[in-house]
């Protein structure tokens, strides 16, 4: 950069020596031409780019011009002052601590999470929760963060509980029952499977199989379900079922004696019993759509083996990919060999580490 400045100074000095030998008229004509060229450049390029060497030369020469002619140059007094402010700003590079420090992004994310997961919480309630987590944040800051995220205040955020939220809240106290049928391959006999599912854990109970699911048989399966649950029956308060004729008043009375309220789904609305319907779809897609059921005994064997796999080993998306009641042994990472255990003759495989 210094070489460039020396080169410019040398060329300008040589140009000045050349001007000493020229007449005044020639100089005046050249000045007129140069002024016109400057005017053209200003029209085409209002803000030309100057290097630091150009600025140094112009700053030194403009000061030698008469005061009236300085305002007509590319480098005006305002330009010189602006260059000076930039030079000072580059020299003093200390931090300017003005106003409050910015809010940490992690805290803003936490405020958003608390507001969305708890619609009834206001600014002060969120402030108190943050204080318990070790963050001292003002209520006005929380209001500003939520306003920036387009999250309304608590009175507008708080709405009626949706059906999905209700099911998630009540899942641990709910049971669901349903039937599905299987057609035997040899006899073409239709068999009905009656099952119950614990909505909270997705644990499945295979209650029985029959070719004639009438009211007394179904009522007896309700008694068997309560016996199988034992002391855990008191944990459940609701049982969801459809409006099939097999569910009689006696069936509801057996469950009511254990403190379980029977809830009937609306007519022709299988989605209202979604958890039971989902198990039927899973069983069909993983078992009966891939193998032939020969008879009642074969069906019972397949149901028991699949129920053991479903409850103990099969991961469930609704439970963070965990089985309802895991019976997997603790994985010993020192054992490198992976053992495969076939289920239903190899239709399904289970894996575990083995020595």
Secondary structure, DSSP 4 states (H G I P E B T S, - for coil): -HHHHHHHHHHHHHHHHHHHTS-HHHHHHHHHHHHHHHHHHHHH-SS----HHHHHHHHHHHTTS-HHHHTTSSS-HHHHHHHHHHHHHHH-------SSPPPPHHHHHHHHHHHHH-TT--HHHHHHHHHHTT----HHHHHHHHHHTTPPPHHHH--PPPHHHHHHHHGGGEEEEEEEEEE-TTT--EEEEEEEEETTTTEEEEEEEES---HHHHHHHHHHHHHHHGGGGGG--EEEE---TT--HHHHHHHHTTT-EEEEPPTT-GGGGHHHHHHHHHHIIIIITTS---SHHHHHHHHHHHHHHHHHT--BGGGTSB-TT--PPPP-TT--PEEEEEETTTTEEEEEE--
